[in-house]
Amino acid sequence: MAEVGRAAVRDPGARLPGGFWAAVAVWLERPQVANKRLCGARLDSRTQARGPGPSAAPQRPPGRRREGEGRGEAAPGAAAGGAPAPHLPALWDAFARGLAGDHRDLRAFLGPQPDAPHELDVLLRTVFPKKSPRCPRPAPRREMVVRDVLNGTVTFLPLEENDEGNLKVKRSNVYQIQLSHIKEEWFISVLIFCPENWHSDGIVYPKCTWLGGELLARLARWSVESRPSGFKSTLSLISVAKYSETYQELKEKYKAMVKVWPEVTDPEKFVYEDVAIAAYLLVLWEEERAERGVTAKQSFVDLGCGNGLLVHMLISEGHPGRGIDVRRRKIWDMYGPQTRLEEDAITPNDRTLFPDVDWLIGNHSDELTPWIPVIAARSSYNCRFFVLPCCFFDFVGRYHRRQSKKTQYRGYLDFITEVGLTCGFRVEEDCLRIPSTKRVCLIGKSRTYPPAEEASVDAQRTRYIHGRRGRTGGPPGRAPGAAGPPDGRPDGHGAPEAGAGQTPEARAEGLWLPGFRPRERAERVRNCAALPRDFVDQVVLQVANLLLGGKQLNPRSSHGGSSRTWNRGGL
């Protein structure tokens, strides 16, 4: 056993030991935050067990799952690649029996055992490496993780298959993260069980110096800085393994777009961001088809599609769809006729419905963002939505938060969630892996009401939409069917009925809310780039003449009290 690193942790906020376990949870569930050569991890199952020894049996009958066990991207008991997941209690029982026999040194490494038996938290983890030119098809790695809260240790035990195809614990690459409190001072350490047998693959198992340096420094910082972010961890609704594979394939296929990008925007940011969003949607839709037992690929419409690259990728991957934006982009001509992109302004009304479409997409769709759940709900009962909110818009005009305790971004996400709930969707939230600070998406995949209640729910939508006119935010929404004020409006102040307060022109056009204004077709230039060149030259010459021909007093006075003039240079 060798200690490869120790860090003293200053804890002025009294966050330890709880902060330590929060930091360990990040390394367990999101190891890619520290190790950039990983794309993620999955916690397949967990169980409670007694400390190692002859009586180290699980605390529940074998074969019986406790509530929540096995939940993750895959179905309970499923593993990467479709192989059945091992039964964790049986795996731990076999390992514990070995500790009582031939592997007493490994038992000592797990930590001192108190006289009274205590519980350990045992987890089964699958780690997914990223693809690389050196390793184009990396295999997922499995570990059994033992958390000992009493001793302040978490031990990582790599697993390998024996000759019979059963998993067993490897004695190499076993390491431990330890929290200790000595003389009023906290320390975090990284220990290696058998350093002479440590095999570094440079991916899942880096060099020991990395564990005792980079990882240890991050754990020490996270332990005292960790605060609830208010957002879910990335890719919480889909398979990390499938996402990683799909992302790498799309990145390789569309990386040439960076070199021929004709827009003025940053090509790397926009190309790889749309690659990540496309990979997420493709995996989400693949899993949805499996859940529904269908094979036909979902159709879509991207409202406010911008450069249209996301539309192009989804269509190229076999999904029928189109994109609509108020302004045509130069890059549209590069995609070819198979990519359907339309230049048109979307105004929420009875004519902007998509009854034959499975999904509506709003990727940074600005003023259309709060309307997309409404349009999806009214298009058909089977229409779903995906929105990635960015700029803060209400149904009409800008959105203004009402609660200063929340950030404006968090408040806006809650508002869009409220819109989705009021429209009758079960709204789910996830965090994408994109190069953007606005990376939380909201998804409406199913409804909270049966089709027979569509008319009453739509009346609720109408009251809610009209009730937001002139308001700077809204209270938490209620799902359809929940008890509320008699008029159905969330705050109970008597919202107008459908069409109330509308002009005859608005009612004739079927507008859902008067006052909505789509973006202008011609983008307004807000800097000096469009000024006439002769005018710019004239202003520059006038300013130069004033500077060179006049005198400017130095605001700092000399020691004698007299002001010194500015030396404008020249002979």
N, C-alpha and C positions, 0 to 999 in steps of 0.2 A: 504494500500500500504506500502511495506517495501523495503528498499534498502538492499540487501543481500551481496553486495560487491561493492567496488569502487577502481579503480587503477589509479594512476597518470601515465601518459605516456610521456616520454621524446621523443621529435621529432627533433633530430638534422638534419635529412635529409629533413625536411619539407614535410613529406609524408601525413600528416593529412590535411583535413578530408578524402581525397581519400583513404588512406590506411585503414581507419576504414571500409569503405564500401567494400573494397576488402576482409577484414577479415570476415565481415558478410556474404559475398558471399560464402566463404569456409564453414562456419557453415550451411548455407542454402543448398548448393548443395552437400557437402561432410562431413556431420556431423560425419561419422565414423572416421575421422581423430582425433577428440577429444574424442568422446564417442565410445570406443571399443566394446560396446555391440550392436551397430548398424551396419548394413551392407550397408547402403546407404539411399539416398533420391531421390525423383523425383519431379521436378517442373511440375505440370500438366498443369497449365495455369496461365495467369496473365492479369491484366486489370488496367487501370488508373481510379481513382475515386477522387471526391472532399472530403475535410475534413468532418468528421461526422457532421450531422445536417439534417434538413429537406430537404436540397437540395443536399444531398450526393449521387446523382444518378451517374451511370457510365457515362463516357465521350463519349459513343458511343451507338447506339441503341441496346437494348437487343436482344440476339440471333445472333449477328453479331460478328465474331471473327476478331481480328486484325491480321496482318501478323505475323507469328511465334508463335501465341498462341497455347497452347496445345501440343507443340512439346516436345518430351521426349522419353523414351524407348517405351512407348505405343503409339498407334495411337491417334490422337486428340480426346478428349472426352472419352477415355478409362481409366479405373482405374485398380488398382490391383485386381486380381481375376475376371476380366471381367465385374465388375459392372460399370454402366455408371457414368461418372464424373459429379458432379453437375455443374450447370451453374453459374460460378463465379460472373458475374455482378448481377444476381438475389440474390445470397447468400449474397453478400456485401450490396445490397440495403435493404434486410430484416434486416440485422444486424444494419445498419446505422439508420433505422427507430426506432429500439429498443433503440439505444443510445439517440435519441431525446426524448424518453419517460421514461421508467422505469429504464434505466441503465445509468443514468447520471454520476455515480461514475466511471464506466468503460470508459465513454467518456472522463472524466478528466484524466484518467490514460493514454490514448492514446497520450496526449500532449496538450499544450495550442493551442487554435485555433486563428489565426490572424484574423484581421478584414476582410481582403481580402481573398477570397477562394483560396486555393492552392491544388495542385494535390498530391495524394498519390499513391504509387505503391502497388497494392494488388496482392498477389500470393496465389495459392493453392498448398500446398506441401503434399506429402505422404512420411512418414518415415517408413523404413523397419527394424524391429529388427532382431537380429541374433537368430537362434535357440539355445536352451540350454536345459540341462536335466530338469531344473525347468520349462521351457516353450518350449516344443518341437514344437509347432505350433503357434508361435506368430502372432497376427493379425497386419497388417499395420495400422498405425495411421495417421490421416489427420489433417492438420492445415491450418488456413488462416493466412498469414503473411502480416503485414502492414508496409511498409517502408515509413517513413516521412523524406525526405531529409532536408526539411526546419528546422525541430526541432531536427534533428540528432537522431532519434529513429527508432527502428525496434521492432515491437510487435508481439508475437506469440500467436495465439488464437486457442486452441484445438477445434476440432469439434466432435460432437456426433449426433447420430440419435434420432429423437423424436418418438413419438408413431406412427406417420404416415410414418415413414421411411425416412423423410427428414433431412438433416443435419442442425444443428444449433450450435452456439458458446457456449462452456461450460464456466462457470464463474470461475471454478477451473483450476489450472495449467496455468494461463495466466501470461506470463512474458515478460519483455522488456529489450533490450540492448540499452544503451543511451550514446551518445558522447556529452560532454559539454566542453566549453572553458571559464575558469574563471581566470581572472587576469593573462593573458598570459600563462596559464597552461592548458593542455588538461587532461581530465578525461574520463574514460570509466566506466559505472556503470551497474549493473544488478539489476532490480527491480522486485518484485513479487506483483501481483495485490492483491491477497487475501491469505497471507501466512498461515492463520489458516485453509484454505480449500485446501492447496496443498497436493496432493496425489502422493507420490513417488512410482513408480513401479520398480525402480532400473534399468530400461532399457531406454525407451524413455524419461521418466521424472525422472531424478535422484533426489537426495536430494538437497534442496536449497543451502546447503553448497558447494556442487559440482559446482553448477552454479556460485556462488559468489567466488569460489576459483579456481578450475581447469580450467573451461571454461573461466572465466574472464582473468586469467593469459595468456592463449593461445591467446585470442582475442587481448590483449594488445601487445603481442609480434608480432603477425601477422600484426598488424596495421602499425608498423614501419619497419618491415622486409620484407613485401610482395613485391616480384618482379615477373614479368612474367617468368614462368619456361621454356617456349618454347615447352611445351608438353601439350597434352590434359589431362583432368581429367580422372580418371580411369573409365573403363566400359562405355565409352560414346556411344558405338555403339550397346549395347545390354541392355536387361532389367535387372536392378539391382535385382529386386525381384526374377526373374527366376534364375539368377546366384546364388544368395544366397541359394536358395532352392536346386539347383543342386549341389553346392559345398558341402553343409552340408551332402547330401546323399552320394556323392562320398567319402568324408572324412571318414564317418562312415564305408563305405564298404571296403575301402582299407587301413585303419589305421594299420592293422596287418602287412603290408609290412615293417613298420619301425622296427619291432622286428626281422624280418628274413632277413634283407638286407645283402646280401653277398659281396657287393662291398666295397671298401675302402673309398668311398665318404660319406658325411654326410647324413644319411638316412632321417632325418626329413626334411632337406632342399629340397632334391630331390623328395621325395614322395609327400610332400604337394605342391611343385611347380608344379609338373605334374598333381596333382589333380586339381589345380586352372586352368591350361591351358586346361585340358580336360573339365572342367565345362564351360569355356568360349566357346570352340569350339562346345560343345553340344548345348548350348543356341543359338549361332550364326547360327548353321545349322538348328535348329528347327525353328527359325524365317525365315530363307531362304526358308525352305519348305512351310511355311505358305504364304510367299510372292509369291512363284511360283505356289502355289496350287497343290503340289505333296505330296505324302506320303512316297515314297521310301527313305530310309536313304542314305545319301551321302557316296560314296566310297572315299578312300584316300590312299596316299602313303606318309610315313614319311621318308624323305631323311636325312641320318645322324641321325638315331633314337637313338643312344647311348644305354642306359640301356633298352630301349624298353617299359618302363612302360606306357608312353602315348599311344603307339600303343595298348598295352594290355587293357587299360581302354576303349579306343574308340571301340575296337572290342567287348569287353564284354558288352558295352552299345548298341550293335546292328549295328554298322557301319562296313561294309566290308572294309578291308584294310590290309596293310602290312607295315613293316618297313625294311629299308635297311641301313646297316652300314658297314664300312670297317673292323671293328673288332668285333668279338663275345664277349659278356659279360657273366660272370658266372650266372647272374640272369636270362638269357634267358631260362635256363632249368627249371625254377620254374613256368613258365607261362602255360605250357601245349600246346598241338598240335594245339589248335584253334587260338593261337596267332602266326601269320606268321611273322617271323623275318629272314632276309637273310643276310649272310655275303658276302659282295661284295663291290668293289670300284666303285663309280659313276664318270665317266668321261663324261662331256657334249659333246655329239655327236649325230649323227642321230639314234643311237641304244638305247639311253637312253630317250625314249619318252614313255608316258603313255596315249595313246589315249582313253582308256576306264575308266579313273579315273576322278572323279569330283574335288578333291582337292589335291594339293601337300602341304606338311607341311615341314617347315624348323625350327626346334626348336633348337637354338644354333647350327646351321649346318655349322659353320666355313667357309671353303673355298667354300662350295656349295651355300652359302647365296645369292650372286648376280646372280647366275645362275638359281635359282629356278623360278623367274618370266619368264625367257627365256624358260626354259623347259616346264613350264605350258602353255605359249603362243603357243609353237610349238607342244605340245602334241595334243591339239584339241581346237577349238574355245570355247568350253564349260568348259574347265578346269580352275579352280581358284587356288589361292595360299594364304597361310598364312605363314609369316616368323616372327621369333622373333630373330632379329640380336643380336649378342654378340661380338665375336671377329671380327676385322676389316680386311676383305679380299676384294680385287678387283677380276676381272675375272682371273687374273694371279698374284699371289703374294699378298703382303700386300697392304692395302689401306692407302694412305697418303692424309690428308686433304690439301686443297688449301687456305682456308679462316681461318685466325687465330682468327677472331671475333666469330667464332662458336667453341663449344667444339668438340672434335673429334667424340664423340658419336652422337651429333646432325648432324654433317657433314656427318657421315656415314649413318644415317637414311635418310637424304636428297638424298644421292647417290642411295640407294636402291629404294627410291621413284622414282628417275629419271629413273632408269632401268625399273621399272614397267610401268611408263608413256610411255617410248620409246617402250616398248613391246605392248602397246595398252590397258593397264588396267586403270580403274579408281581406284586409290590407296587411301585407307582410313587408317588412323592411330588411334590407340587406346592404352591405357595404362592398363596393366594387374595388378591384385593384387597378386603379387608373391614376395617371399622373395629374391629379386635380385635388383641390381642397374640397370640392363639392362632389363627393363620390357615393353618397347614400341614395339608393334607388328604392322606390315604392312599387309594389306589385299587387294587382288585384286579379287573382286567379279564379275565385269562386264567389258565389252570392250567399247572402245571409237569409234569403227569403225564397219561397217557391215561385214559379212563374205566374201562378194565379194571382199573386199579390202585386203584380207589376204596376197596375194603375194607381193603387194607393201609395206605393213607394215613389212613383214618379211625381205624384202630387207633393210628397214630402221634399223631393229634390227641388221642385219649383219654389216652394215656400222658403227653403234654405237659401237658394241663390238670390231671390229677391230680397231676403232679409239681410243680406250683406251689403246692400247699397248704402254708401256713405259711412260704413263702419270701418274701423281700423283693426279688425281682428275678430275672432269669434271664440265662444266658449267651446269646451270639448264636445265633440259630436256624439250622437247616439246611433247605434245601429238600428235599422228598421225593426219595428216591433217592440222596441224598448219603451217603457213608460215615460211620458213627458207631458208638457203642457197641452191643453186641449187643442191649440191651433197647430201643434206639431213643430213650431219653431223652437230652436234650442233654448233661447232665453225667455220665451213666452211673452213677447211684447206685441204680438198680433201682427204677423207678417202679412203682406198683401197677397191676394190670390193671384193665380197665373194670369198674366196680362194686365194686372192692375198697374196704373201709372204709366203705361206704354202709350206712345204716340200711335195714331192710326197707321203711319208708315211702318213702324216697327212691328205692329201686329200683322200687317199685310205681308211683310217679309218673313214672318215666323221667327223673329229674333227672340232669343231666350232671355236676354237682358240688354236693354238699350244702353248705349254709352260705350260698348266695347269697340276698341279701335285696333285693328291689326297693324303690324309694322308697315312702314312706308315701303313701297316697292323699290324706290331709289334710296340707297343708303346715304344719309346726310353726313357730309364731311364736317367735322367739328374742330379742325385745326387749320393751319395755313397752307396745307398742301395744294388746295385748289385755287388759291389767289393768283391773279394774273402776274406773270413774271415781271413785266415792266413796273407794276405797282410795288412789288417786293423790292426791286432794285432801287426805286425812288426812295422808299422808306429807309433802306440801308444807307444810301448816300447822305440823306438828311441827318441821320443819327451820327454818322461818321464825321460830317462837317461840324456838327455841334460839339462833338467830343474833342476834335483836333483844333478848333478855332476858338474855343471859349476857355475860361478859367474855372477850375473847380477847387473849392476850399477843402483842405484836409480837416475833418472834424476833430482830429487830435491836435491840441495846441502844443507849442514848443515850451521849453522851460521858462523862456522869457515872457511868455504870455501872448506872443504874436502868432497869428495863424499862418501856416505855410501853404503855398499854392501847389496844386497838383502838377507834377512834371509830365507833360504830355509826350515827351520824346522828340526826336528830330534834332536838327542842327540849330 
